[in-house]
Amino acid sequence: MAKYFVGIDQGTTLTTAAVTDESCRLLAKASRSHTNTYPHPGWVEQDIREILMLQIGQLQEKMDGMGITLRFAPEFIDYLSEK
C-alpha cells in the first residue's frame, strides 16, 4: 500500500495543504484564505472551526482527485469536539 504525507501550513491569512509521496514528491497543493476579525487595534482573531474545515476540505478535494480516501482516527475527532 502506498503511503502519503500531508503537510498543513496555517498562516495568518491562508491555509495551505500539500500531499507528498514517500519520495517527497509533491503530488498536490492548495491554498485558501480564511476570515480574520480585528476586535481591537493590533489584535487578530480566527475561527478554529473554519480553519479546520478548510484544512479537511482542501485535503479531501486533493486526495479525491488522486483516488485516495482520507480518514481521521476517532480519537482525533473526539479531541476536537466540544464537550
C-alpha positions in Angstrom: 0.0 0.0 0.0 1.3 3.4 -0.9 2.0 5.9 1.8 1.3 9.6 1.5 2.3 12.5 3.7 0.2 15.6 4.4 1.6 19.0 5.4 -0.5 21.9 6.6 0.8 25.5 6.8 -1.6 27.6 8.9 -0.8 31.3 8.3 -2.4 34.5 9.3 -4.2 34.9 6.0 -4.0 31.5 4.3 -4.4 27.8 5.0 -2.2 25.7 2.7 -2.2 21.9 2.4 0.2 19.7 0.5 0.4 16.0 -0.2 3.6 14.2 -1.0 4.6 10.6 -1.7 7.3 8.6 0.2 9.9 10.1 -2.1 8.8 13.6 -1.0 7.5 14.3 -4.5 4.8 17.0 -4.3 1.5 15.4 -5.6 -1.0 18.2 -4.7 -1.1 21.6 -3.1 -3.9 24.0 -2.4 -4.3 27.3 -0.5 -7.4 29.1 0.7 -8.0 32.3 2.6 -9.9 32.4 5.8 -11.7 35.0 7.8 -9.9 37.3 10.2 -11.6 39.6 12.6 -10.0 42.6 14.4 -11.7 43.2 17.8 -9.1 45.7 19.0 -6.2 47.6 17.3 -3.3 45.2 16.9 -5.4 42.1 17.6 -6.5 39.4 15.1 -8.9 36.5 15.8 -9.6 33.5 13.7 -12.3 30.8 13.9 -10.7 27.4 14.6 -13.7 25.6 13.2 -13.5 27.5 9.9 -9.8 26.8 9.7 -10.2 23.1 10.5 -13.0 22.7 7.8 -10.7 24.5 5.3 -7.9 22.1 6.1 -10.1 19.0 5.9 -11.9 20.2 2.7 -8.6 21.0 0.9 -7.1 17.6 1.8 -10.3 15.7 0.8 -10.5 17.6 -2.5 -6.9 16.9 -3.5 -6.9 13.3 -2.3 -10.2 12.6 -4.1 -8.6 13.8 -7.3 -5.8 11.3 -6.7 -8.2 8.4 -5.8 -7.1 8.4 -2.1 -9.6 8.1 0.7 -9.0 10.5 3.6 -9.7 9.0 7.1 -9.4 10.5 10.5 -8.9 8.5 13.7 -12.0 8.7 16.0 -9.8 9.9 18.9 -8.7 12.9 16.8 -12.4 13.9 16.2 -13.3 13.4 19.8 -10.4 15.6 20.9 -11.6 18.5 18.7 -15.2 18.3 19.5 -16.7 20.4 22.3 -17.6 18.6 25.5 
